[in-house]
Amino acid sequence: METEKVEHNELIATRRAPGDNWVLVEEFNDDTIYPTITDALEAYFQLTGKPCHFRLEPLNSKLFAIEEIEEEIYTPPPKTFNIYGE
């Protein structure tokens, strides 16, 4: 089977008003309010220890970690035809 890489965006932090304050999502059990996005990214990296790319969605005040997942591509078997009906 063939595989392809698919991007998965995992929500890791949300912005808290006022200003540029960030809070990690509940799954990290960290109630700290980080004063900058850089501090929030550093905290995420320290908690998980895995290097990854990040995506910022500024209009929705969300920060995502981008993970590449390999998924198998299903290829159906070729159709066969029997013109004699057997």
Secondary structure, DSSP 8 states (H G I E B T S, - for coil): -EEEEEEEEEEEEEEETTTTEEEE-GGG----EESSHHHHHHHHHHHH----EEEEETTTTEEEEEEEEEEEE---------TT--
